[in-house]
Amino acid sequence: MKGQTLQVRVVGGMEQSLPQEPTSANLIDNWTVERSTLGLSSRIGYEKYRPDPADGFTPFGSLNRIDSLFVMQQSTGGARQSILFESGGALYLYYEVGQANVIFNLGSRFVPTATDTASVYAQYGDRVVITNGYDSPVIVRPWPLPRASEVTSAQLASLSRQIGWYGPPPQPNALRVATIDAGTPMASANEYTGDSTTNWYPAAGKASVFPNMFGMGAEQAGASDVRNVFQFAVSFISDTGSESPRSTTVDVTWSIEAGDNNVRYAPTLRIPLGPPGTVARRIYGTLNGERDLFFIADVRNNVEELYHCARREVSFSVPAPQLVDSVIFPAPRARCCAIYKSCLWLDGGADEGNRLYFSLPTYIDQFAAADFIALASNGGAVTGLYAHYNNLLVFRENGIDIVTGSYPNFSVQSLSEQIACRSPQTIDAVPGQGVFFLALDGIYSISGGLDGGSTVQINEVGAPIGAELERLTKECAGRAVGKYSPTERAYHCYFSANGNDRPNLGVVYHVEKQGWSVRSGFPVGCIDRLFNGTLVFGHHTGNQAGQNAPAGLFVLSSTRAMGGTIVEDEYKPGDPPVSVYESAWHDFGDAQVKKQVQYITLWIMTTGSVALVVDDFKDFEYEPIGTNGVYLAQPPDQSPQPVYGTAVIGSDTWQDTRLAPIRIAIAQRSCSWFKFRLTTTDDLVLVGYELEYTARGTNVIAGRTT
């Protein structure tokens, strides 16, 4: 009987619901997309961040789990790429300048539990803000530094500091003004106890140059003394240009005696030094006898302690900012952060979970008293923030909000009260698809916006792999991580599954296929992008597994090796990944009609004499009905192509890979549904396949009654 053919020209992505499209698959494990054919390639794996075998796992060999990771880009081509990560309760800078390979400890940090979310990073210019909900938020500026051998402890200490202001400056200390006695030629016979200065300047008529330019207060008195009264205050200026709350004022007074020498004075202040990150102190003062403060000057360092105020008060023209324009840092236990409209956004932490704070634009250390948004209480605490185009997405325990507008007129509205994100490290933008994130019930995307009358849409993109996502260990959802890879054009998400306390299962959305696959055996604990689009990750176990265990940073690559181990003090690459493809359950158009599958023809790209094994299944049974022999990825009816590594230079001719059919005979058994499984550890590209079958018209027997 002439057979019929079901042809799948190009294999599609996974689809675990029933019934299934013929192009879909039950399982695509450890494959990626081959761009020229849109087929599936087994060329995946991971390797050490520094591939030199002589390095072993240096300098990470003593580290346990990598809890968080951030790659900071400051220049084109990765010339100023800095890697920050946390492990074992410390924040580290991985330093590679001048071919260095060292890590610097930047300070202690809270060690997250299996149910905690890892630290969140937000880059602003050449700085990075880091929050975790337990430690005070810090800001790190990892550049510039000299060569690793020349870095001092003082330089390391200057790289990171707390963000914001945790109190106003101390009140400045005013030294007494020692005036010149009336009738005494430019000298003082008065005696003063304590610190004092006599900084005087001749007034008009006595000044040789610049009359009336310098000095404060009244310069002469009539028949009786004249009292000068000024008030001074100080604030700090950080290296981000932000201004601290203002100190309380201090009074400076002195009297001009009747018949004095017609001079003015420059009061002296002892000004406080600011906390780390302070680059200047700002001096404010009043007019004589008044209370309104005006800007006087900036002391552009954090070293000098004395300031002599010689400026004439008639030149004071810039009023001091209001006290509410800069307040004490409002979010000392912020859990998440983001940069949106040049403002630093922070949640209120565990104590104020439904409140958002935002800084002044470009001044990320400075927060005004009224610059916050109180979110609706029914959404729960904020779990994540993500700036996307002209919007700020606010992920919460029980919903999603969106912030729009510009400083200070921001507004917020709800997007969903049913979909939420407890895994903020999985939030990332996927080109042409929107913002992806992992929820407790699947993976969703947010696309669109609110500008120009457009609308925001939330779509469940993870529905085809619902069975895999149901394996999520919900208590450990906060440890899930995800990132888009421009190199692979795919979104990767790794999460704890089947009760594990750290990520042990990955799912990958391939943009070019608009479909999913899974990754198994990849020890991803945290993940980020390098400047070239390659994904780098921190090992989820590290030295906890024992001495010489794989530890530190690794990259997802096409190396076709699952990391490596140290054997007898030498680094050995790991085994290649096991790649498994399971086709859809095919009913060939009518499940009640029995079919006999005769042949499977795999359309593959020739990649050498590599082996592939095929199993076939019927009617949802777990055990295969047959396992076929090992076949090679070579043309079946032509001369084998030369194989890299065995070809002889000068006698063998290099050939391009070609599309070849591998026809495999199947033991004929009647079935309603049929699928096959392809397993390989070799370099293989699967493009499509064909199934030859016959149908004699026999139907399934009547259903059971007992």
Secondary structure, DSSP 8 states (H G I E B T S, - for coil): ---EEEEESS---B--SSS--TT-EEEEES-EEETTTTEEE---EEEESS--GGGTTTTSTT---EEEEEEEE-SGGGTTEEEEEEETTEEEEEE-GGG--EEEEEEE-----TTS---EEEEETTEEEEE-SSS--EEE-------GGG--HHHHHTTEEE-S-SS-----EE-EE----TTSTT-------SSEE--EEE-TTT-SSSTTSB-BS----SSS-EEEEEEEEEEEEETTS-B------EEEEEEE-TT--SEEE--EEE-----TTEEEEEEEEE-TT---EEEEEEE-SSS--EEE--B-GGG--SB---GGGS-S-S-TT---EEEETTEEEEEETTTEEEEEEE-BTTBTT---TT-EEE--GGG-SEEEEEEETTEEEEEETTEEEEEEEETTEEEEEEEESS---S-GGG-EEETTTEEEEEETTEEEEEEE-SGGG--EEEEETTGGGHHHHTTB-GGGGGG-EEEEETTTTEEEEEE-BTT-SS--EEEEEETTTTEEEEEES--EEEEEE-TTS-EEEEESSGGGG-TT---SEEEEESS-SB-EEEETTEEEE-----EEEEE--B-TT-TTB-EEEEEEEEEEE--EEEEEEEEEEETT-SS-SEE---EEES-TTS-----TTT--TTTS------EEEEEEE----EESSEEEEEEESS--EEEEEEEEEE--S-B-------
